[in-house]
Amino acid sequence: MEYTILILLLPMLTFVGLGLFGMKLRPNTASYIGSLSLAITTLLAYTTAGFYFTMPRIDGIFARQLPVHFEWLHFTETLHIDLGILLDPISVMMLVVITTVSLMVHIYSLGYMKGERGFQRYYAFLSLFTFSMLGLVVAPNIFQMYIFWELVGVSSYLLIGFYYTKPAAIAASKKAFIVTRFADLGFLLGILLLSYFTQTFDFEALTSGNSAIFAGAAGVTFLGGSVISWALVLIFIGGAGKSAMFPLHIWLPDAMEGPTPVSALIHAATMVVAGVYLVARLFPVYVSAAPDVLIGIGYVGAFTSLYAAVVACVQTDIKRVLAFSTISQIGFMMVALGVSGMGGHQGLGYMASMFHLFTHAMFKALLFLCAGAIIHTIGSNEMSHMGGLRKYMPYTHITFLIACLAISGIPPFSGFFSKDEILTAAFEFHPNFGILMSFIAGLTAFYMFRLYYNIFWGTPATHEHTPHEAPKSMTIPLMILAGITVLAGFIPFGHFVSSDGLVYNIHLNWGVATASIVIALIAIGVAAFFYKSRCDIPDRLMHMYPQFHKAAYHRFYIDEFYLFITKRIIFNCVSRPIAWFDRHIIDGALNGMAYVSQRISYAIRGFQSGQIQQYAFVFLLGTLLIVLLVVLI
């Protein structure tokens, strides 16, 4: 399977080619090159998945494959950095997810981005991002993952700030870059700690279950926690930054300033799940070495999910609703990992998390691309500028509805199966935890159908031009993703991906499933009553609780809190005094030394006038002075 190296090389070469020579090509030519390259990459990824999952199992487990592997940097006999490609169930699954969504975005962008300035640059950046994300998921060691992790951050910065003449887009790209850099510092420190005590970067060695590898860290503690626990906490901080976990979530809603296809690719299906993938990749280490940290990850995910769902209920910008929905759904995946193996259903949460990652990637990408088709037609992101669009955009309407039903957990759509497994795992962990996640699932159904009814039903807004369906290059990806959303739930996912690699048969807990369906239907019914036709109850509720509504609309002022900390405290109380000290004390001292030296030079410059008579006079005077001193002494 050495051909798998082409899965990385094709998008990388496409980026280099379009980056260097793209401006010499016609925009359509550049877009076709980028799309064709990604289509071939997708075909290779599907071929790899087909071969891998049909290979004979060893003791019932899919064997890890290293078709490409070589040493890059050598430190000691046991500590070295390798580069290569690791194929195992979750990396192969991620290859399928990334290439599928990326290909749909490439095709969709042919229509959505047509005529945009920098069309060639846009496709070059898409290729760079795809290469970075693919390199991240197939990394055989944590250091290679970190290298591509940073490349993902760079490429997302470029894509978010694609409209570089728009101040909001530039601010959003810098915000995303800075926040994730702080998180990535934690990731790097965690890698250094982990590798120092285990003497390896290799995932296979770390997750093999060999306790001897952690012997060097035995007995080493800090503030009551083992050094391995602290290393895994720091690594999770890096994942929390990429996956927009509270309180490092603030960059994601603003990142919607980038082109909508970018939102579908980066902030719905691929980049934001990097943190989930990281925890899943090191899952055996968390379970064996730091189970308390894993439970903490579950609690962080639950709080993030609840917070984002509440905020999504009051947003009016359709892309921001979807952004907070993404944060909430990523929280679901973190919860599933956090509770995995904590009850009688061992490994259920792990499988459920990966299953939901797969299904969510498809229906959330579909939601964002549908939103792009709506914005492309209406010219606005605000729900108040929409309404009654089902008559004008039938394909977008149906595909958007399918995605809404999937994310709400309505059978037989894919989101029902994956979310039910997460809820079952949560109930296995603790009934109260399951009740909380069921409530959040109900909020999800409510805010998604609030969005649906405000866009496609209600009172039609007045438009300059009659709304129309998007071109085929945009509707075909919608139909493909909708088809996957309908059918993906029937994939025997547990046969391919589980915590121990063994076959895991999915058995629906019909008690949990029935309750979740009823909750979702009630939430959808409330949303229909409020928003399908004109109703004053939402306005009355808003006026009954104006402070809570205002706080939720402003994201509970988390952004303002960060601005207060940075501007009022760090900039004014720390940076400003340091700057004053630098300008007045440090610069003043150096400037004073220069001034004194200058004044002395002006004072003695007469001694170098070039007049021989003056030199002779000074020489004679100096000689007499020395003779006088000798005589007197």
Secondary structure, 3 states (H helix, E strand, C coil): CHHHHHHHHHHHHHHHHHHHHHHHCCHHHHHHHHHHHHHHHHHHHHHHHHHHHCCCCECCECCCEEEEEEEEEECCCCCEEEEEEEECHHHHHHHHHHHHHHHHHHHHHHHHCCCCCCHHHHHHHHHHHHHHHHHHHCCCEHHHHHHHHHHHHHHHHHHHCCCCCCHHHHHHHHHHHHHHHHHHHHHHHHHHHHHHHHCCCEHHHHCCCCHHHHHHHCCCEECCEEHHHHHHHHHHHHHHHHCCCCCCCCHHHHHHHCCHHHHHHHHHHCHHHHHHHHHHHCHHHHHHHCHHHHHHHHHHHHHHHHHHHHHHCCCCEHHHHHHHHHHHHHHHHHHHHHHCCCCCCCCHHHHHHHHHHHHHHHHHHHHHHHHHHHHHHHCCCEHHHCCCHHHCCHHHHHHHHHHHHHHHCCCCCHHHHHHHHHHHHHHHHCHHHHHHHHHHHHHHHHHHHHHHHHHHCCCCCCCCCCCCCCCHHHHHHHHHHHHHHHHHHHCCHHHCCCCCCCCCCCCCCHHHHHHHHHHHHHHHHHHHHHHCCCCCHHHHHHHHCHHHHHHHHCHHHHHHHHHHHHHHHHHHHHHHHHHHHHHHHHHHHHHHHHHHHHHHHHHHHHHHCCCHHHHHHHHHHHHHHHHHHHHHC
